[in-house]
Each structure stands twice: as structure tokens, then as C-alpha cells.
Amino acid sequence: MSIFINGSPTREFIPKKGLNKGNHLTSFLFLIAVEGLLGVSRTTVEKDLVESLEIGNKLVKVNMLQYANDTLFFCKANIKSVFNIKVMLN
């Protein structure tokens, strides 16, 4: 495993300790990861890499919904959008 610092990966290391499910830090780490995913998702939509769905009479654009620890991605059914969501998740 490695992490990015200022856009560059560190050398590989083996994680030796983790957090238990009941640990209060687990929620904070989850929120940090979710914020990063949200930022990448917004960027893909802004750059027209993913076409959002338009829902309802007011045509509200939706591309991602999150509830608790579940995340759902929505996009128009085309190869470009699906491929770019896959790239975003990698």
C-alpha cells in the first residue's frame, strides 16, 4: 500500500494496525474518503465526462446519492459515462 503526498506516491508499506468498527475515528476517516469521492464525482460532471440524469418536472440533475455508508451513481446509459465512472472509481 502507498499514499499520495502532494500528488506523488510514497514508497510501499504494509499496514500493521487498523481501527475497530466502534472506534470514533472510523466515522471521520469515512467522511474524509466520501468528501474525496464527491469532489472527483463533481469534477467528472463539470468536465462533461459523465452525463447526469435529469429527474422530475424541474429536471434536477443527479449523478450521485449517498445515505449512511451506501453510495449510488446515476448516469445516462452510454459507454462514455459508464467508462468514466469506472475510471473515477479506480
Phi and psi restraints in degrees (range 20) as a CNS / XPLOR table:
assign (resid 1 and name C) (resid 2 and name N)
       (resid 2 and name CA) (resid 2 and name C) 1.0 -144.4 20.0 2
assign (resid 2 and name N) (resid 2 and name CA)
       (resid 2 and name C) (resid 3 and name N) 1.0 165.3 20.0 2
assign (resid 2 and name C) (resid 3 and name N)
       (resid 3 and name CA) (resid 3 and name C) 1.0 -125.5 20.0 2
assign (resid 3 and name N) (resid 3 and name CA)
       (resid 3 and name C) (resid 4 and name N) 1.0 161.3 20.0 2
assign (resid 3 and name C) (resid 4 and name N)
       (resid 4 and name CA) (resid 4 and name C) 1.0 -95.2 20.0 2
assign (resid 4 and name N) (resid 4 and name CA)
       (resid 4 and name C) (resid 5 and name N) 1.0 131.2 20.0 2
assign (resid 4 and name C) (resid 5 and name N)
       (resid 5 and name CA) (resid 5 and name C) 1.0 -125.8 20.0 2
assign (resid 5 and name N) (resid 5 and name CA)
       (resid 5 and name C) (resid 6 and name N) 1.0 117.9 20.0 2
assign (resid 5 and name C) (resid 6 and name N)
       (resid 6 and name CA) (resid 6 and name C) 1.0 53.8 20.0 2
assign (resid 6 and name N) (resid 6 and name CA)
       (resid 6 and name C) (resid 7 and name N) 1.0 38.3 20.0 2
assign (resid 6 and name C) (resid 7 and name N)
       (resid 7 and name CA) (resid 7 and name C) 1.0 83.9 20.0 2
assign (resid 7 and name N) (resid 7 and name CA)
       (resid 7 and name C) (resid 8 and name N) 1.0 -1.0 20.0 2
assign (resid 7 and name C) (resid 8 and name N)
       (resid 8 and name CA) (resid 8 and name C) 1.0 -117.4 20.0 2
assign (resid 8 and name N) (resid 8 and name CA)
       (resid 8 and name C) (resid 9 and name N) 1.0 136.2 20.0 2
assign (resid 8 and name C) (resid 9 and name N)
       (resid 9 and name CA) (resid 9 and name C) 1.0 -72.4 20.0 2
assign (resid 9 and name N) (resid 9 and name CA)
       (resid 9 and name C) (resid 10 and name N) 1.0 145.3 20.0 2
assign (resid 9 and name C) (resid 10 and name N)
       (resid 10 and name CA) (resid 10 and name C) 1.0 -81.6 20.0 2
assign (resid 10 and name N) (resid 10 and name CA)
       (resid 10 and name C) (resid 11 and name N) 1.0 176.6 20.0 2
assign (resid 10 and name C) (resid 11 and name N)
       (resid 11 and name CA) (resid 11 and name C) 1.0 -72.2 20.0 2
assign (resid 11 and name N) (resid 11 and name CA)
       (resid 11 and name C) (resid 12 and name N) 1.0 158.7 20.0 2
assign (resid 11 and name C) (resid 12 and name N)
       (resid 12 and name CA) (resid 12 and name C) 1.0 -64.5 20.0 2
assign (resid 12 and name N) (resid 12 and name CA)
       (resid 12 and name C) (resid 13 and name N) 1.0 144.6 20.0 2
assign (resid 12 and name C) (resid 13 and name N)
       (resid 13 and name CA) (resid 13 and name C) 1.0 -145.4 20.0 2
assign (resid 13 and name N) (resid 13 and name CA)
       (resid 13 and name C) (resid 14 and name N) 1.0 161.8 20.0 2
assign (resid 13 and name C) (resid 14 and name N)
       (resid 14 and name CA) (resid 14 and name C) 1.0 -106.0 20.0 2
assign (resid 14 and name N) (resid 14 and name CA)
       (resid 14 and name C) (resid 15 and name N) 1.0 119.6 20.0 2
assign (resid 14 and name C) (resid 15 and name N)
       (resid 15 and name CA) (resid 15 and name C) 1.0 -65.5 20.0 2
assign (resid 15 and name N) (resid 15 and name CA)
       (resid 15 and name C) (resid 16 and name N) 1.0 134.6 20.0 2
assign (resid 15 and name C) (resid 16 and name N)
       (resid 16 and name CA) (resid 16 and name C) 1.0 -111.5 20.0 2
assign (resid 16 and name N) (resid 16 and name CA)
       (resid 16 and name C) (resid 17 and name N) 1.0 -22.9 20.0 2
assign (resid 16 and name C) (resid 17 and name N)
       (resid 17 and name CA) (resid 17 and name C) 1.0 -132.2 20.0 2
assign (resid 17 and name N) (resid 17 and name CA)
       (resid 17 and name C) (resid 18 and name N) 1.0 156.3 20.0 2
assign (resid 17 and name C) (resid 18 and name N)
       (resid 18 and name CA) (resid 18 and name C) 1.0 -138.3 20.0 2
assign (resid 18 and name N) (resid 18 and name CA)
       (resid 18 and name C) (resid 19 and name N) 1.0 -174.9 20.0 2
assign (resid 18 and name C) (resid 19 and name N)
       (resid 19 and name CA) (resid 19 and name C) 1.0 -108.5 20.0 2
assign (resid 19 and name N) (resid 19 and name CA)
       (resid 19 and name C) (resid 20 and name N) 1.0 139.7 20.0 2
assign (resid 19 and name C) (resid 20 and name N)
       (resid 20 and name CA) (resid 20 and name C) 1.0 -74.5 20.0 2
assign (resid 20 and name N) (resid 20 and name CA)
       (resid 20 and name C) (resid 21 and name N) 1.0 160.5 20.0 2
assign (resid 20 and name C) (resid 21 and name N)
       (resid 21 and name CA) (resid 21 and name C) 1.0 -59.3 20.0 2
assign (resid 21 and name N) (resid 21 and name CA)
       (resid 21 and name C) (resid 22 and name N) 1.0 -35.8 20.0 2
assign (resid 21 and name C) (resid 22 and name N)
       (resid 22 and name CA) (resid 22 and name C) 1.0 -83.9 20.0 2
assign (resid 22 and name N) (resid 22 and name CA)
       (resid 22 and name C) (resid 23 and name N) 1.0 -5.0 20.0 2
assign (resid 22 and name C) (resid 23 and name N)
       (resid 23 and name CA) (resid 23 and name C) 1.0 -67.6 20.0 2
assign (resid 23 and name N) (resid 23 and name CA)
       (resid 23 and name C) (resid 24 and name N) 1.0 138.0 20.0 2
assign (resid 23 and name C) (resid 24 and name N)
       (resid 24 and name CA) (resid 24 and name C) 1.0 -68.4 20.0 2
assign (resid 24 and name N) (resid 24 and name CA)
       (resid 24 and name C) (resid 25 and name N) 1.0 -25.1 20.0 2
assign (resid 24 and name C) (resid 25 and name N)
       (resid 25 and name CA) (resid 25 and name C) 1.0 -70.0 20.0 2
assign (resid 25 and name N) (resid 25 and name CA)
       (resid 25 and name C) (resid 26 and name N) 1.0 -23.0 20.0 2
assign (resid 25 and name C) (resid 26 and name N)
       (resid 26 and name CA) (resid 26 and name C) 1.0 -57.5 20.0 2
assign (resid 26 and name N) (resid 26 and name CA)
       (resid 26 and name C) (resid 27 and name N) 1.0 -43.6 20.0 2
assign (resid 26 and name C) (resid 27 and name N)
       (resid 27 and name CA) (resid 27 and name C) 1.0 -63.3 20.0 2
assign (resid 27 and name N) (resid 27 and name CA)
       (resid 27 and name C) (resid 28 and name N) 1.0 -41.1 20.0 2
assign (resid 27 and name C) (resid 28 and name N)
       (resid 28 and name CA) (resid 28 and name C) 1.0 -66.3 20.0 2
assign (resid 28 and name N) (resid 28 and name CA)
       (resid 28 and name C) (resid 29 and name N) 1.0 -41.7 20.0 2
assign (resid 28 and name C) (resid 29 and name N)
       (resid 29 and name CA) (resid 29 and name C) 1.0 -64.2 20.0 2
assign (resid 29 and name N) (resid 29 and name CA)
       (resid 29 and name C) (resid 30 and name N) 1.0 -38.2 20.0 2
assign (resid 29 and name C) (resid 30 and name N)
       (resid 30 and name CA) (resid 30 and name C) 1.0 -62.6 20.0 2
assign (resid 30 and name N) (resid 30 and name CA)
       (resid 30 and name C) (resid 31 and name N) 1.0 -43.9 20.0 2
assign (resid 30 and name C) (resid 31 and name N)
       (resid 31 and name CA) (resid 31 and name C) 1.0 -63.3 20.0 2
assign (resid 31 and name N) (resid 31 and name CA)
       (resid 31 and name C) (resid 32 and name N) 1.0 -37.9 20.0 2
assign (resid 31 and name C) (resid 32 and name N)
       (resid 32 and name CA) (resid 32 and name C) 1.0 -63.2 20.0 2
assign (resid 32 and name N) (resid 32 and name CA)
       (resid 32 and name C) (resid 33 and name N) 1.0 -43.6 20.0 2
assign (resid 32 and name C) (resid 33 and name N)
       (resid 33 and name CA) (resid 33 and name C) 1.0 -65.5 20.0 2
assign (resid 33 and name N) (resid 33 and name CA)
       (resid 33 and name C) (resid 34 and name N) 1.0 -40.8 20.0 2
assign (resid 33 and name C) (resid 34 and name N)
       (resid 34 and name CA) (resid 34 and name C) 1.0 -65.6 20.0 2
assign (resid 34 and name N) (resid 34 and name CA)
       (resid 34 and name C) (resid 35 and name N) 1.0 -39.7 20.0 2
assign (resid 34 and name C) (resid 35 and name N)
       (resid 35 and name CA) (resid 35 and name C) 1.0 -60.9 20.0 2
assign (resid 35 and name N) (resid 35 and name CA)
       (resid 35 and name C) (resid 36 and name N) 1.0 -41.0 20.0 2
assign (resid 35 and name C) (resid 36 and name N)
       (resid 36 and name CA) (resid 36 and name C) 1.0 -64.0 20.0 2
assign (resid 36 and name N) (resid 36 and name CA)
       (resid 36 and name C) (resid 37 and name N) 1.0 -43.0 20.0 2
assign (resid 36 and name C) (resid 37 and name N)
       (resid 37 and name CA) (resid 37 and name C) 1.0 -63.6 20.0 2
assign (resid 37 and name N) (resid 37 and name CA)
       (resid 37 and name C) (resid 38 and name N) 1.0 -40.9 20.0 2
assign (resid 37 and name C) (resid 38 and name N)
       (resid 38 and name CA) (resid 38 and name C) 1.0 -62.5 20.0 2
assign (resid 38 and name N) (resid 38 and name CA)
       (resid 38 and name C) (resid 39 and name N) 1.0 -42.4 20.0 2
assign (resid 38 and name C) (resid 39 and name N)
       (resid 39 and name CA) (resid 39 and name C) 1.0 -63.2 20.0 2
assign (resid 39 and name N) (resid 39 and name CA)
       (resid 39 and name C) (resid 40 and name N) 1.0 -43.3 20.0 2
assign (resid 39 and name C) (resid 40 and name N)
       (resid 40 and name CA) (resid 40 and name C) 1.0 -66.0 20.0 2
assign (resid 40 and name N) (resid 40 and name CA)
       (resid 40 and name C) (resid 41 and name N) 1.0 -39.9 20.0 2
assign (resid 40 and name C) (resid 41 and name N)
       (resid 41 and name CA) (resid 41 and name C) 1.0 -62.6 20.0 2
assign (resid 41 and name N) (resid 41 and name CA)
       (resid 41 and name C) (resid 42 and name N) 1.0 -43.6 20.0 2
assign (resid 41 and name C) (resid 42 and name N)
       (resid 42 and name CA) (resid 42 and name C) 1.0 -61.8 20.0 2
assign (resid 42 and name N) (resid 42 and name CA)
       (resid 42 and name C) (resid 43 and name N) 1.0 -41.2 20.0 2
assign (resid 42 and name C) (resid 43 and name N)
       (resid 43 and name CA) (resid 43 and name C) 1.0 -63.4 20.0 2
assign (resid 43 and name N) (resid 43 and name CA)
       (resid 43 and name C) (resid 44 and name N) 1.0 -42.1 20.0 2
assign (resid 43 and name C) (resid 44 and name N)
       (resid 44 and name CA) (resid 44 and name C) 1.0 -64.2 20.0 2
assign (resid 44 and name N) (resid 44 and name CA)
       (resid 44 and name C) (resid 45 and name N) 1.0 -35.3 20.0 2
assign (resid 44 and name C) (resid 45 and name N)
       (resid 45 and name CA) (resid 45 and name C) 1.0 -72.1 20.0 2
assign (resid 45 and name N) (resid 45 and name CA)
       (resid 45 and name C) (resid 46 and name N) 1.0 -42.9 20.0 2
assign (resid 45 and name C) (resid 46 and name N)
       (resid 46 and name CA) (resid 46 and name C) 1.0 -62.4 20.0 2
assign (resid 46 and name N) (resid 46 and name CA)
       (resid 46 and name C) (resid 47 and name N) 1.0 -33.4 20.0 2
assign (resid 46 and name C) (resid 47 and name N)
       (resid 47 and name CA) (resid 47 and name C) 1.0 -89.5 20.0 2
assign (resid 47 and name N) (resid 47 and name CA)
       (resid 47 and name C) (resid 48 and name N) 1.0 10.5 20.0 2
assign (resid 47 and name C) (resid 48 and name N)
       (resid 48 and name CA) (resid 48 and name C) 1.0 56.4 20.0 2
assign (resid 48 and name N) (resid 48 and name CA)
       (resid 48 and name C) (resid 49 and name N) 1.0 34.3 20.0 2
assign (resid 48 and name C) (resid 49 and name N)
       (resid 49 and name CA) (resid 49 and name C) 1.0 -86.0 20.0 2
assign (resid 49 and name N) (resid 49 and name CA)
       (resid 49 and name C) (resid 50 and name N) 1.0 -24.1 20.0 2
assign (resid 49 and name C) (resid 50 and name N)
       (resid 50 and name CA) (resid 50 and name C) 1.0 -130.5 20.0 2
assign (resid 50 and name N) (resid 50 and name CA)
       (resid 50 and name C) (resid 51 and name N) 1.0 132.0 20.0 2
assign (resid 50 and name C) (resid 51 and name N)
       (resid 51 and name CA) (resid 51 and name C) 1.0 -93.4 20.0 2
assign (resid 51 and name N) (resid 51 and name CA)
       (resid 51 and name C) (resid 52 and name N) 1.0 116.7 20.0 2
assign (resid 51 and name C) (resid 52 and name N)
       (resid 52 and name CA) (resid 52 and name C) 1.0 -71.6 20.0 2
assign (resid 52 and name N) (resid 52 and name CA)
       (resid 52 and name C) (resid 53 and name N) 1.0 157.3 20.0 2
assign (resid 52 and name C) (resid 53 and name N)
       (resid 53 and name CA) (resid 53 and name C) 1.0 -83.7 20.0 2
assign (resid 53 and name N) (resid 53 and name CA)
       (resid 53 and name C) (resid 54 and name N) 1.0 146.1 20.0 2
assign (resid 53 and name C) (resid 54 and name N)
       (resid 54 and name CA) (resid 54 and name C) 1.0 -107.0 20.0 2
assign (resid 54 and name N) (resid 54 and name CA)
       (resid 54 and name C) (resid 55 and name N) 1.0 122.0 20.0 2
assign (resid 54 and name C) (resid 55 and name N)
       (resid 55 and name CA) (resid 55 and name C) 1.0 -120.2 20.0 2
assign (resid 55 and name N) (resid 55 and name CA)
       (resid 55 and name C) (resid 56 and name N) 1.0 140.7 20.0 2
assign (resid 55 and name C) (resid 56 and name N)
       (resid 56 and name CA) (resid 56 and name C) 1.0 82.7 20.0 2
assign (resid 56 and name N) (resid 56 and name CA)
       (resid 56 and name C) (resid 57 and name N) 1.0 -179.8 20.0 2
assign (resid 56 and name C) (resid 57 and name N)
       (resid 57 and name CA) (resid 57 and name C) 1.0 -66.8 20.0 2
assign (resid 57 and name N) (resid 57 and name CA)
       (resid 57 and name C) (resid 58 and name N) 1.0 -31.0 20.0 2
assign (resid 57 and name C) (resid 58 and name N)
       (resid 58 and name CA) (resid 58 and name C) 1.0 -90.0 20.0 2
assign (resid 58 and name N) (resid 58 and name CA)
       (resid 58 and name C) (resid 59 and name N) 1.0 2.8 20.0 2
assign (resid 58 and name C) (resid 59 and name N)
       (resid 59 and name CA) (resid 59 and name C) 1.0 52.0 20.0 2
assign (resid 59 and name N) (resid 59 and name CA)
       (resid 59 and name C) (resid 60 and name N) 1.0 55.1 20.0 2
assign (resid 59 and name C) (resid 60 and name N)
       (resid 60 and name CA) (resid 60 and name C) 1.0 -72.0 20.0 2
assign (resid 60 and name N) (resid 60 and name CA)
       (resid 60 and name C) (resid 61 and name N) 1.0 128.7 20.0 2
assign (resid 60 and name C) (resid 61 and name N)
       (resid 61 and name CA) (resid 61 and name C) 1.0 -82.4 20.0 2
assign (resid 61 and name N) (resid 61 and name CA)
       (resid 61 and name C) (resid 62 and name N) 1.0 129.0 20.0 2
assign (resid 61 and name C) (resid 62 and name N)
       (resid 62 and name CA) (resid 62 and name C) 1.0 -130.0 20.0 2
assign (resid 62 and name N) (resid 62 and name CA)
       (resid 62 and name C) (resid 63 and name N) 1.0 130.6 20.0 2
assign (resid 62 and name C) (resid 63 and name N)
       (resid 63 and name CA) (resid 63 and name C) 1.0 -129.0 20.0 2
assign (resid 63 and name N) (resid 63 and name CA)
       (resid 63 and name C) (resid 64 and name N) 1.0 -17.5 20.0 2
assign (resid 63 and name C) (resid 64 and name N)
       (resid 64 and name CA) (resid 64 and name C) 1.0 -153.1 20.0 2
assign (resid 64 and name N) (resid 64 and name CA)
       (resid 64 and name C) (resid 65 and name N) 1.0 134.9 20.0 2
assign (resid 64 and name C) (resid 65 and name N)
       (resid 65 and name CA) (resid 65 and name C) 1.0 -125.5 20.0 2
assign (resid 65 and name N) (resid 65 and name CA)
       (resid 65 and name C) (resid 66 and name N) 1.0 139.8 20.0 2
assign (resid 65 and name C) (resid 66 and name N)
       (resid 66 and name CA) (resid 66 and name C) 1.0 -131.2 20.0 2
assign (resid 66 and name N) (resid 66 and name CA)
       (resid 66 and name C) (resid 67 and name N) 1.0 138.6 20.0 2
assign (resid 66 and name C) (resid 67 and name N)
       (resid 67 and name CA) (resid 67 and name C) 1.0 -144.1 20.0 2
assign (resid 67 and name N) (resid 67 and name CA)
       (resid 67 and name C) (resid 68 and name N) 1.0 125.0 20.0 2
assign (resid 67 and name C) (resid 68 and name N)
       (resid 68 and name CA) (resid 68 and name C) 1.0 54.1 20.0 2
assign (resid 68 and name N) (resid 68 and name CA)
       (resid 68 and name C) (resid 69 and name N) 1.0 -117.3 20.0 2
assign (resid 68 and name C) (resid 69 and name N)
       (resid 69 and name CA) (resid 69 and name C) 1.0 -110.6 20.0 2
assign (resid 69 and name N) (resid 69 and name CA)
       (resid 69 and name C) (resid 70 and name N) 1.0 24.7 20.0 2
assign (resid 69 and name C) (resid 70 and name N)
       (resid 70 and name CA) (resid 70 and name C) 1.0 -109.1 20.0 2
assign (resid 70 and name N) (resid 70 and name CA)
       (resid 70 and name C) (resid 71 and name N) 1.0 139.8 20.0 2
assign (resid 70 and name C) (resid 71 and name N)
       (resid 71 and name CA) (resid 71 and name C) 1.0 -128.9 20.0 2
assign (resid 71 and name N) (resid 71 and name CA)
       (resid 71 and name C) (resid 72 and name N) 1.0 130.4 20.0 2
assign (resid 71 and name C) (resid 72 and name N)
       (resid 72 and name CA) (resid 72 and name C) 1.0 -119.5 20.0 2
assign (resid 72 and name N) (resid 72 and name CA)
       (resid 72 and name C) (resid 73 and name N) 1.0 132.0 20.0 2
assign (resid 72 and name C) (resid 73 and name N)
       (resid 73 and name CA) (resid 73 and name C) 1.0 -105.0 20.0 2
assign (resid 73 and name N) (resid 73 and name CA)
       (resid 73 and name C) (resid 74 and name N) 1.0 136.4 20.0 2
assign (resid 73 and name C) (resid 74 and name N)
       (resid 74 and name CA) (resid 74 and name C) 1.0 -122.5 20.0 2
assign (resid 74 and name N) (resid 74 and name CA)
       (resid 74 and name C) (resid 75 and name N) 1.0 136.6 20.0 2
assign (resid 74 and name C) (resid 75 and name N)
       (resid 75 and name CA) (resid 75 and name C) 1.0 -156.5 20.0 2
assign (resid 75 and name N) (resid 75 and name CA)
       (resid 75 and name C) (resid 76 and name N) 1.0 164.5 20.0 2
assign (resid 75 and name C) (resid 76 and name N)
       (resid 76 and name CA) (resid 76 and name C) 1.0 -67.6 20.0 2
assign (resid 76 and name N) (resid 76 and name CA)
       (resid 76 and name C) (resid 77 and name N) 1.0 148.4 20.0 2
assign (resid 76 and name C) (resid 77 and name N)
       (resid 77 and name CA) (resid 77 and name C) 1.0 -79.3 20.0 2
assign (resid 77 and name N) (resid 77 and name CA)
       (resid 77 and name C) (resid 78 and name N) 1.0 79.1 20.0 2
assign (resid 77 and name C) (resid 78 and name N)
       (resid 78 and name CA) (resid 78 and name C) 1.0 -140.9 20.0 2
assign (resid 78 and name N) (resid 78 and name CA)
       (resid 78 and name C) (resid 79 and name N) 1.0 158.4 20.0 2
assign (resid 78 and name C) (resid 79 and name N)
       (resid 79 and name CA) (resid 79 and name C) 1.0 -60.2 20.0 2
assign (resid 79 and name N) (resid 79 and name CA)
       (resid 79 and name C) (resid 80 and name N) 1.0 -41.6 20.0 2
assign (resid 79 and name C) (resid 80 and name N)
       (resid 80 and name CA) (resid 80 and name C) 1.0 -58.5 20.0 2
assign (resid 80 and name N) (resid 80 and name CA)
       (resid 80 and name C) (resid 81 and name N) 1.0 -48.8 20.0 2
assign (resid 80 and name C) (resid 81 and name N)
       (resid 81 and name CA) (resid 81 and name C) 1.0 -65.7 20.0 2
assign (resid 81 and name N) (resid 81 and name CA)
       (resid 81 and name C) (resid 82 and name N) 1.0 -45.3 20.0 2
assign (resid 81 and name C) (resid 82 and name N)
       (resid 82 and name CA) (resid 82 and name C) 1.0 -65.0 20.0 2
assign (resid 82 and name N) (resid 82 and name CA)
       (resid 82 and name C) (resid 83 and name N) 1.0 -43.3 20.0 2
assign (resid 82 and name C) (resid 83 and name N)
       (resid 83 and name CA) (resid 83 and name C) 1.0 -61.7 20.0 2
assign (resid 83 and name N) (resid 83 and name CA)
       (resid 83 and name C) (resid 84 and name N) 1.0 -43.4 20.0 2
assign (resid 83 and name C) (resid 84 and name N)
       (resid 84 and name CA) (resid 84 and name C) 1.0 -70.5 20.0 2
assign (resid 84 and name N) (resid 84 and name CA)
       (resid 84 and name C) (resid 85 and name N) 1.0 -30.4 20.0 2
assign (resid 84 and name C) (resid 85 and name N)
       (resid 85 and name CA) (resid 85 and name C) 1.0 -67.1 20.0 2
assign (resid 85 and name N) (resid 85 and name CA)
       (resid 85 and name C) (resid 86 and name N) 1.0 -40.2 20.0 2
assign (resid 85 and name C) (resid 86 and name N)
       (resid 86 and name CA) (resid 86 and name C) 1.0 -63.0 20.0 2
assign (resid 86 and name N) (resid 86 and name CA)
       (resid 86 and name C) (resid 87 and name N) 1.0 -43.0 20.0 2
assign (resid 86 and name C) (resid 87 and name N)
       (resid 87 and name CA) (resid 87 and name C) 1.0 -63.2 20.0 2
assign (resid 87 and name N) (resid 87 and name CA)
       (resid 87 and name C) (resid 88 and name N) 1.0 -42.2 20.0 2
assign (resid 87 and name C) (resid 88 and name N)
       (resid 88 and name CA) (resid 88 and name C) 1.0 -60.8 20.0 2
assign (resid 88 and name N) (resid 88 and name CA)
       (resid 88 and name C) (resid 89 and name N) 1.0 -41.5 20.0 2
assign (resid 88 and name C) (resid 89 and name N)
       (resid 89 and name CA) (resid 89 and name C) 1.0 -72.0 20.0 2
assign (resid 89 and name N) (resid 89 and name CA)
       (resid 89 and name C) (resid 90 and name N) 1.0 -28.7 20.0 2
